Amino acid sequence: MKILLVGVNALSEPLAAMCERGGHAVARWETEKFLAARTIPPHEIFIEVETTALEKKRAVLERAAEDALLFLCALNASVTVAASWVQNPARVVGFGALPPLAANGTIELARGLQTAEPSWERAQNFWRALGQNVVAVADSAGLARARIVCCIINEAFSALQEKIASAHDIDVALKLGVNYPQGPFAWGDLIGLDTVLGVMEGLYAEWRDDRYRPAPLLRHYALARQVPVRS
């Protein structure tokens, strides 16, 4: 099956590798090159992982083939909202994952109000064939896993900004104190702070709740493409 994957972040390479191991032909495009291209490769499945600017996400989705099953990364926008930007929104299914992607890991799927039942069934079968456990979640920016993890990272940046503790001590406290697999700053580095910021901005845009407001320090580090020193 021909898959077109657009966007570059911590998810794109392992997603492409997973699909190729499943016997699919994958064409990977950076967002800017994809938007600038006059023509795009034919594809039966379209996967987008643009997790930063919603304007770019919309422009990417609008270029997907009208008959392709469209997987949108629902970390920074709800499925229903994003599906309203494309032709034939019945084919749109949201997915969510966080790095690292395990061979027998878990993919969250969400359907929008427009998602048709055949698209929903096909989406579940696609990921299960790749060895993933499929968890159906409600349609909301961030879905379940990224919403919780990114809120933890955002709160860690608030604590660092308020000088509650150093980045190193916050990571140690969460990793050793409550058995997190890694500290929030290490987690943010792994996910990509631009993606974390995109999730928080998507949550805040949807709910207008101050608990989702991105910490200013998170925004600064994301824009600077740096991470706090943790050593």
HELIX and SHEET records of a PDB file:
HELIX    1   1 SER A   12  ARG A   21  1                                  10    
HELIX    2   2 THR A   31  ALA A   36  1                                   6    
HELIX    3   3 LEU A   54  LEU A   61  1                                   8    
HELIX    4   4 VAL A   79  ALA A   83  1                                   5    
HELIX    5   5 PRO A   89  ARG A   91  5                                   3    
HELIX    6   6 GLU A  117  ALA A  129  1                                  13    
HELIX    7   7 ARG A  145  GLN A  161  1                                  17    
HELIX    8   8 ALA A  167  GLY A  177  1                                  11    
HELIX    9   9 PRO A  184  ILE A  191  1                                   8    
HELIX   10  10 LEU A  193  TRP A  207  1                                  15    
HELIX   11  11 ASP A  210  TYR A  212  5                                   3    
HELIX   12  12 PRO A  216  ALA A  224  1                                   9    
SHEET    1   A 7 ALA A  25  TRP A  29  0                                        
SHEET    2   A 7 LYS A   2  VAL A   6  1                                        
SHEET    3   A 7 ILE A  45  GLU A  48  1                                        
SHEET    4   A 7 LEU A  69  CYS A  73  1                                        
SHEET    5   A 7 VAL A  92  GLY A  96  1                                        
SHEET    6   A 7 THR A 106  ARG A 111 -1                                        
SHEET    7   A 7 ASN A 133  ALA A 136  1                                        
END                                                                             
